[in-house]
Structures are given as C-alpha cells and as structure tokens.
Amino acid sequence: MFPLGPGGTVIDPRMPFAFVGAALTGPVGAIIVGFLAGVGRIPVFNIPFHVIGEVIFFGLGYKPIFKWAKGSLKKLILGFNGLTLLYYYLWETTYWPFVVAYFMTKNPTMVVPLYFTYLPGMTGEMIAAIAIQSVILSVLPLKYRRPQW
C-alpha cells in the first residue's frame, strides 16, 4: 500500500496485476490470485473478499469482454476497465463497509458513514489500477491477451 495525499487515500499496486492475472487464467486462476491478493490485512475478511471478487468480475467476466471486443484493443481495454469499475463500485464499496460495520465494530448504523468515508480513498486506487492495467493489456501480444482457459 502506498499512501497518496491527505484523507487516507492509498494505492495497492497489487490490484491491477491481480485483475489481469485473474482475467487471463479464468476462474481457477482467479481463486489462486484472489487468495494471494487477500493474504495480509485481516485475512478472515480479505481472502473471501478477493477470491469472490476476482472470480466473479475477472475470472468469469473477462472472456465475454474479450469476445465482445473482437480483436479491438480499444474495446478490450474499455470492457476490462468497465469490469474494474464494477469491481470497485459494486463489490468493494459494498463489501468493506458492511464487513467493518457488522463484524468489526458491531455497529450496523456505521454502514452509510463508512461507505462515504471509504469511497474517496478507493477511487484513487481504482484510477491507478485502470491506468496500470491498461498499459499491461496494451503491451501484451494478442495471444497472451486472449483468455488462457
């Protein structure tokens, strides 16, 4: 994690690599990548969070995006970054406030305040992930950009 500016904004440089790895290797690879990305901070919550997120959004979501792009790198990057937006705005901003509010602080009324506290910090990480993974996908030869499963 790299601190970035005021307000607790951090960037986790593992995420774009985890997303690309999960996408290229499919559901089985996404489980492995998700497990490895989840080891560290609060494993009991972090491992299921990453495994489920990597499998749903990238392990299963990338193949239809690749087919939709029909060889167009611009469409592939657009679709992949769309998966990333869904991951961060649907999955990450829902999962963590609920986990923290319900299981860690035992205070369900904290869900909404935690959501709006978490959102700005997560947005910086998402922007960095989109930039890094776009570069990764654009430099990969087509045969390695293709889902490997």
N, C-alpha and C positions, 0 to 999 in steps of 0.2 A: 504494500500500500504506500502510495506517495501522497503526502499532504499537498494540497493545491489551494492556496488562498485562504481567506477567512471563512468562518462558519462551518468548519469540519468537512469541507469538500475533500474527498480523497479519490485517487485513481488506482485501481487494481490492475497492474499491467498483465496479469494472467488471463483476464477475461477474453480479450479478442482471440488469443491463441486457443483457449478452451472452446470458444464458439466455433472457430474454424475446424479444430480437431474433431469436435462432436459432429459437425455437419458432414465432413468428408468421410467419417468412419461409421456413420449410421447409429442406430440405437445401441448396439453393443459397445461401440467405441464411446458413445456419449455417456454410458454408465461409468466406464473407466475414467474418462476425462472429468465427469461430474464428481466422482469420488475424490479424485486427486485435487480438483479445484476446491472441494469442500473441506479437506483436511486443514486444520489450523484453528481459526477462531470458532469457538463454540461448536464443535463437531456434531453434537447431537441434533442441532438445528441446521447447521450449514451443509452437512453431507446430503441429507434428503433434499434440501433446497436446490443444490447444484445438480444432483443426479436427475431429479424430476424435471427441472428447467432445461437442462441440456438435452435430455431425451425428447421432450415434447417440442421445444421450439427449434432445435437444431438437428438432432438425430433423426427426427421424423419430418421436420419442416423443410429441410434443405432440398431433398430430392424433387418434390413438386416445384420448387422455385427454379431449380436447375432445368427441369423440363420446360417450364414456362418461358425461361429466358431464351431457349432455342439457340444457344451459342453466342448470344449477345452479352458481352462483358458488362456493359452499362446496365442492362436489365437484371443480370445476375447480382451485381453489387446493389442495385436498388432493392431487389427482393430480399437479399441477405440482410441488408440494413433495416428493411421492414420487419424481419424476424427479430432483429435486435431491439427495435422499438417496442415490439410486443413483449419481448422478454423483460425489458426494464419496466415498461409502464403497466403491463398487466400482471406479470409474475412478481418481479422484485418489489414493487411498491405495495403489493397486496400482502405478500408473504411476511416480510420483515415486521411491519407494524403490528400485524396480528400475533406473530410469534412473541415479540417483545411484550406487547400489552397483555396477552393471555398467559404466557408461560413464564416469562421472566419477571415482570413487575406485578403480575396477578391483578392488573388494573385495566379491565376492558374499556373504560372510558378514555384511555390514552390512545386508542387506535387512530382516531382522526388527527389529534395533535402530532402524533408520531409520523403519520403519513406526510403531513405538510412540513415537518422538520426533515424528513428523510429525502423527500423529492428533490430539493435543490442540489444536495450533495451527490445524489445518484445521477442526476442529469449530466454533471461534469464527467463522470466516469463513462456514461453512455456515449457522449460525444467523442471522447478519446478512443473508446472501443471501435466506434464506427470508422474513425479515421485510420486506425491501425489495421483493422480487418479489411478495409477497402484496398489498402496498399498490398496486403498479403494476397488477396484474391486477384488483384490486377497483375502481380508478377508471377503467379503460378501458371505454368503451361496448362493448356486445356485438359490434357489427360490427367493432371493432378487436381484440377478444379472439379472434375466430374466426381459424383459420389462414388466411393470405392466399395460400396456394398450392393 
